[in-house]
Amino acid sequence: MNQAERQEFADEIKKAFAKVKKPPKNAVSRDLDELQDIVGKNWDEVTPNELSYNLPIFFTAKGLHYYLQAYLIALVLDPEKMDLPMNIIYRLSPSLQEDMLHPMADFDCKQTKVIVAFFELYRELYPVAESLINSRMYLEEEKALEQGWEYWSTKLAECS
């Protein structure tokens, strides 16, 4: 995927999430200390560095709904600046984080579509070193990618 295609996809993400309102500070996270670099900022003011050090696992459903676009766009446009990109995949994979993902109904069909597209692009953006292919970490990542893709693809099929 070249830079122009990345930018086009980032624009699709922005359009899909354009109507999502910023939640009040107390509705963003279970632990505001964990997300102190992000809470209170507009999603487009958060830097890739801040995203890397503020794990998506600490967001409430409303917080994730609002800030997910920042993570997705940073992961697409600046993959080399993002540490631990799998954190967002794990956060979006219900069977791995089920207790935190119950209320996903806030995501509409356009948002679900870009999430599915992100899952489909993930390995292109973040290829695995051949030496890691049989490692436990790789197998866990692949499981998360598969489960997340299945979950979001099923939600997308429900949109039809």
Phi, psi and omega in degrees: 000121180277174186296324178296320178292323176298316180296320178298317178293319177300320177296322176298319179297313179302316180296318182296327183257008187303327184269359181284124181273146177291126179284160175298154183310316184287354179255003185273322188214154173284337184220093185299333177297325182291333182243028186300333179285344186249314187305130180098340178273153169290151184303325184276002175262351183275130182276158174305323178297316178296321179296320181298328184258006177236097189292135182294347180297337183274354179284145166285175178301318180292320178296316178296317181302319181283312186273351180303322180300324178296315179297311183299315181295317178297319180294329179279314186277326185230058185301329181287343180269351185262119174277146175050059182298338181293343180304321181287326177296314178300320182293332181264006180255099189306319184292339180270333182229037190306321182295338181260350189249010182305310184272078178258007183294343180294339182279123180274182185295322178295319179292318178298320180299317180287331176294316177299315179299322178296315177302319181291330181272347190307310183292333174291319180286326184229073180293156181262136175297137183305327181293344181261354190304325180260010181284158178299318180300314180298315181297322177294319178296316180298321178297315179297317179298315181295314181294319178295315179299316179299316180299308184289327176295321177297317178297321179294320178298329178291342180285338183289000000 
